[in-house]
Amino acid sequence: MTTTFAPDSAPDIQDRSLADALSERYLAYALSTITSRSLPDVRDGLKPVHRRLLHAMRQLRLGPRESFKKSARVVGDVMGKYHPHGDAAIYDAMVRLAQEFAQRYPLVDGQGNFGNIDGDNAAAMRYTEARMTAVAERLLEGIDEDAVNFRPTYDGSDEEPMVLPANFPNLLANGAQGIAVGMATSIPPHNVDEICAALLHLIKHPGAAVETLTELVQGPDFPTGGVLVEPQSSITEAYRTGRGGFRLRARWEIEKGKAGTYQIVVTEIPYQVQKSRVVEKIAELLNARKLLMLADVRDESAADIRLVLEPKSRNVDAAVLMESLFRQTDLETRISLNMNVLDSDGVPRVMPLRGCLQAYLDHRHQVLVRRSQHRLGKIEHRLEVLAGYLIAYLNIDEVIRIIREEDHPKAEMMQRFELTDVQAEAVLNMRLRALRKLEEIEIRKEFEKLTAERDDLQDLLADEPRRWKVIGQEIRALRKDFSVTTELGRRRTDIGAPPSDIVVPLEATIEREPVTIVCSEKGWVRAMRGHVGADVDIKYKEGDGPRFKFYAETTDKILLFATDGRFYTIGADKLPGGRGNGEPLRLLIDLGDREDIVTLGVFKADEKLLVASDDGRGFLVAAKDVIAQTKNGKQVLNPADGAKAAVCLPVKADDDHLAVVGTNRKLLIFALTELPEMTRGKGVILQRYKTGGKLADIKAIRLADGLTWTLQGGRNRTEANVIEWLGKRASAGRLPPNGFPRPPRFT
């Protein structure tokens, strides 16, 4: 069948490139995600789904003093009227608002299974019931008094609030988490008493410094407690910029036992950490023998958290044991701060602490003005009606006659007594029982009372300092309701000092065992158990052969020096086992494809290393200064263009001279004191070469012992008198003694 279109009904076909069409639609999707789904509003701290949930619950009369209703009823109303998304997303948002371990000040009062801190899911919505809390009621306070703007719902059949009046600083109090397109938000919860103190200070001092505000808002206050161990300077800087993070640790205590024994009890775990996952992780580390000071872990939790940790012996230092757990488990986490919110114009931006507080105050000021104007309008209307009543009472007989005899009583009264349309309509609708004398007295009293209230509101709207005073009174009342003396308002997260540098010995996390490190010519490495003797035949892949072999222990760090002048650090316990051919070293570190290994050995903290490039430049460096913290390694030697790192050798404490030989077979010996100690650089000239010459080998010696080198077959030869080759650093040197190896090498 062929479909034809009349000229007037032809489809709107536009000639657009696919890239333009996709970018336009993706931009629309991104904006929708940012503004209508993922980022909270700075004024009420809510995302659209949360705002719609509370509005729907209010429509269902689910106040904190009302009876519960099924969660499915709430979700159905929200989905059908306001939120055109799946019921699972709506119910998940509702569940989170009810979880006391997720919300510092819950907005939903849940009845039934709403999940737990172990990560178990809530029961289905048909089994649970819900209503609003007093905090949610505060967020909605004044919504019927034209406090905020409304907009049509997605199908145009109803209206929904664009923001809530928010007589509660919900953004900072409960925090927010969200991931949009190209941006995210992460705001931890805070203590309302501290927020109110900062708001009151900001009303008096609009330009308050962030240092002053952070004295009042000490830091996040998580529903699950814990101890904040972030330095004050870092906290202040995070609040100054709106970006940063906080280190949060579990709270623990020691319970004494018999005969000097003890056990550690963890009573609070970090925010958003699942207790069951922590127990599983500790059990995994125990099985992997990486918590050698810990004997057992037990979960004795009921309503409260109680994780029992049993040390191996009473001699184990509890602080060291906990430090090892903090480093390896989620008993210590980092909570990020990214105060990315929608401002009053709906524009996403990162706000500092003062910006968020000021935005909330500005919103409350606007709400106060709008509510006052709304109330003033109601009073003006009522006064107009009451004035009409009083005129009617003064002329009651004439009013009755007009109503009984005139064909158009409303128009007649308006003309006769100069009544407005509203007044005339009110008089006509007056009941006969209201004609008694007592009612007239009550109307006069109400008229006087409303007149006084009108004058007061007009004065309030004309006096900005007074309005801020009223806002301050509201905040003081809020602070009283959520003071630190109440169970809900008390601070749960302690502000602790940054942790001291507790040294956790490797023996506490890694069992000390002897191993033999083997690395092949092609860079395949393995750690064989025990100290393998020279008589043991070690197998390699076909076409590969031996290169490095040395003894170590599992607690050692292995240093690798590469031809690009970088040092890499690998834990001996991280090396693959001795079965098979091992693994390529390049999988363990980020070694460049064009780079090769110069040396591989055990790290010794008190050692000094001589590093040099093949163009004859080098320097001394302390071994402790070459440790790399990442897989990228640490740049120490900077070879010149065309040169490569060629030597890394330890220098003994009693070595006093350095012997250098070049590919030109020139030998130079000079005092080690001429060589500088550096942490990074190109180095100084050790020996000069003619065009094309390179460094062949270096050896640190004790001058009194002479110079020793190794001949073919493993025999050693020593030249006792080396005065002939002594010189200054950067000299060319002289031909070596007779019998020196070709090519020139010391070993």
ZIURZI-V798222 format. One record per residue. N is the residue number from 0. RES is the residue in one small letter. NEAR is the number of other C-alpha atoms within 10 Angstrom. Layout:
n=(N N)
res=(RES RES)
near=(NEAR NEAR)
This chain:
n=(0 1 2 3 4 5 6 7 8 9 10 11 12 13 14 15 16 17 18 19 20 21 22 23 24 25 26 27 28 29 30 31 32 33 34 35 36 37 38 39 40 41 42 43 44 45 46 47 48 49 50 51 52 53 54 55 56 57 58 59 60 61 62 63 64 65 66 67 68 69 70 71 72 73 74 75 76 77 78 79 80 81 82 83 84 85 86 87 88 89 90 91 92 93 94 95 96 97 98 99 100 101 102 103 104 105 106 107 108 109 110 111 112 113 114 115 116 117 118 119 120 121 122 123 124 125 126 127 128 129 130 131 132 133 134 135 136 137 138 139 140 141 142 143 144 145 146 147 148 149 150 151 152 153 154 155 156 157 158 159 160 161 162 163 164 165 166 167 168 169 170 171 172 173 174 175 176 177 178 179 180 181 182 183 184 185 186 187 188 189 190 191 192 193 194 195 196 197 198 199 200 201 202 203 204 205 206 207 208 209 210 211 212 213 214 215 216 217 218 219 220 221 222 223 224 225 226 227 228 229 230 231 232 233 234 235 236 237 238 239 240 241 242 243 244 245 246 247 248 249 250 251 252 253 254 255 256 257 258 259 260 261 262 263 264 265 266 267 268 269 270 271 272 273 274 275 276 277 278 279 280 281 282 283 284 285 286 287 288 289 290 291 292 293 294 295 296 297 298 299 300 301 302 303 304 305 306 307 308 309 310 311 312 313 314 315 316 317 318 319 320 321 322 323 324 325 326 327 328 329 330 331 332 333 334 335 336 337 338 339 340 341 342 343 344 345 346 347 348 349 350 351 352 353 354 355 356 357 358 359 360 361 362 363 364 365 366 367 368 369 370 371 372 373 374 375 376 377 378 379 380 381 382 383 384 385 386 387 388 389 390 391 392 393 394 395 396 397 398 399 400 401 402 403 404 405 406 407 408 409 410 411 412 413 414 415 416 417 418 419 420 421 422 423 424 425 426 427 428 429 430 431 432 433 434 435 436 437 438 439 440 441 442 443 444 445 446 447 448 449 450 451 452 453 454 455 456 457 458 459 460 461 462 463 464 465 466 467 468 469 470 471 472 473 474 475 476 477 478 479 480 481 482 483 484 485 486 487 488 489 490 491 492 493 494 495 496 497 498 499 500 501 502 503 504 505 506 507 508 509 510 511 512 513 514 515 516 517 518 519 520 521 522 523 524 525 526 527 528 529 530 531 532 533 534 535 536 537 538 539 540 541 542 543 544 545 546 547 548 549 550 551 552 553 554 555 556 557 558 559 560 561 562 563 564 565 566 567 568 569 570 571 572 573 574 575 576 577 578 579 580 581 582 583 584 585 586 587 588 589 590 591 592 593 594 595 596 597 598 599 600 601 602 603 604 605 606 607 608 609 610 611 612 613 614 615 616 617 618 619 620 621 622 623 624 625 626 627 628 629 630 631 632 633 634 635 636 637 638 639 640 641 642 643 644 645 646 647 648 649 650 651 652 653 654 655 656 657 658 659 660 661 662 663 664 665 666 667 668 669 670 671 672 673 674 675 676 677 678 679 680 681 682 683 684 685 686 687 688 689 690 691 692 693 694 695 696 697 698 699 700 701 702 703 704 705 706 707 708 709 710 711 712 713 714 715 716 717 718 719 720 721 722 723 724 725 726 727 728 729 730 731 732 733 734 735 736 737 738 739 740 741 742 743 744 745 746)
res=(m t t t f a p d s a p d i q d r s l a d a l s e r y l a y a l s t i t s r s l p d v r d g l k p v h r r l l h a m r q l r l g p r e s f k k s a r v v g d v m g k y h p h g d a a i y d a m v r l a q e f a q r y p l v d g q g n f g n i d g d n a a a m r y t e a r m t a v a e r l l e g i d e d a v n f r p t y d g s d e e p m v l p a n f p n l l a n g a q g i a v g m a t s i p p h n v d e i c a a l l h l i k h p g a a v e t l t e l v q g p d f p t g g v l v e p q s s i t e a y r t g r g g f r l r a r w e i e k g k a g t y q i v v t e i p y q v q k s r v v e k i a e l l n a r k l l m l a d v r d e s a a d i r l v l e p k s r n v d a a v l m e s l f r q t d l e t r i s l n m n v l d s d g v p r v m p l r g c l q a y l d h r h q v l v r r s q h r l g k i e h r l e v l a g y l i a y l n i d e v i r i i r e e d h p k a e m m q r f e l t d v q a e a v l n m r l r a l r k l e e i e i r k e f e k l t a e r d d l q d l l a d e p r r w k v i g q e i r a l r k d f s v t t e l g r r r t d i g a p p s d i v v p l e a t i e r e p v t i v c s e k g w v r a m r g h v g a d v d i k y k e g d g p r f k f y a e t t d k i l l f a t d g r f y t i g a d k l p g g r g n g e p l r l l i d l g d r e d i v t l g v f k a d e k l l v a s d d g r g f l v a a k d v i a q t k n g k q v l n p a d g a k a a v c l p v k a d d d h l a v v g t n r k l l i f a l t e l p e m t r g k g v i l q r y k t g g k l a d i k a i r l a d g l t w t l q g g r n r t e a n v i e w l g k r a s a g r l p p n g f p r p p r f t)
near=(3 3 4 8 8 7 7 6 8 9 9 5 6 6 6 9 8 9 8 10 11 12 11 12 11 13 12 12 12 16 15 14 15 24 19 17 17 24 29 30 27 30 27 24 28 24 23 20 23 20 22 23 25 25 20 22 23 16 12 14 16 22 21 17 11 10 11 18 18 16 22 18 16 25 22 16 17 24 19 14 18 25 20 14 12 10 17 12 14 21 22 14 15 25 24 19 25 23 23 19 19 21 21 26 27 22 26 28 22 24 16 13 17 22 16 15 19 14 13 12 13 18 13 14 23 10 13 19 21 26 28 25 19 17 18 27 19 17 22 23 16 19 19 11 16 17 26 18 13 15 11 13 15 14 11 10 9 12 15 19 19 15 25 27 27 26 23 26 27 26 25 25 24 26 25 25 17 17 14 17 14 7 15 16 23 21 26 26 23 27 28 29 25 25 21 26 17 21 26 20 17 19 18 12 10 12 10 14 12 18 16 13 23 20 14 17 24 17 23 27 28 28 26 22 23 26 23 26 17 20 15 18 9 13 20 22 17 20 25 20 18 22 21 19 20 20 16 28 25 22 19 19 12 13 11 11 10 6 7 9 15 19 19 21 21 21 18 23 27 26 27 16 17 16 23 13 14 17 17 13 16 22 16 13 17 18 11 13 15 19 25 20 23 24 12 14 19 13 15 12 13 7 6 9 17 19 21 21 23 19 22 15 14 14 11 15 12 20 13 16 20 21 18 23 19 16 12 16 16 23 24 25 19 16 19 16 22 24 32 25 31 23 18 15 7 15 11 19 16 17 22 19 23 23 18 22 23 17 18 25 22 15 22 23 17 15 22 21 19 18 20 20 18 16 17 20 13 14 18 15 13 18 21 17 21 21 16 22 24 17 16 23 19 11 12 14 10 14 20 13 11 17 15 10 9 12 10 10 18 20 16 17 24 16 11 12 14 14 22 17 14 14 25 23 17 16 21 16 9 12 9 7 7 12 14 10 9 9 13 18 12 11 16 15 12 15 20 13 12 18 16 12 15 20 12 13 18 14 13 18 17 11 11 13 11 13 17 20 14 15 20 19 13 16 22 18 13 18 19 15 15 20 20 17 12 11 10 17 19 15 22 21 25 19 19 15 12 12 10 6 7 10 10 15 11 15 15 19 22 18 17 15 15 18 24 21 28 23 24 21 15 16 20 22 24 26 26 21 16 14 15 18 9 8 6 7 8 13 12 16 12 6 7 13 16 15 14 15 18 15 17 23 22 22 21 21 20 23 22 23 27 25 23 23 27 21 26 25 24 23 15 22 19 14 19 20 17 17 10 11 18 21 16 16 21 14 10 16 16 13 21 12 7 7 14 18 19 17 17 22 18 19 20 15 13 9 14 19 19 21 23 29 27 22 25 27 24 29 24 22 22 18 18 15 15 24 21 17 11 12 16 15 22 19 18 22 28 20 22 14 7 7 16 21 27 27 24 21 16 17 20 13 10 10 16 16 21 25 22 25 27 26 18 18 21 21 26 28 29 24 19 18 11 15 19 12 16 16 15 17 14 18 23 16 17 29 26 20 19 8 6 8 15 19 25 22 20 26 22 22 21 15 21 12 13 13 20 16 18 15 16 8 6 9 8 12 13 13 12 12 12 17 10 14 18 19 16 15 22 17 18 20 24 17 16 17 13 7 9 17 16 9 11 19 19 19 14)
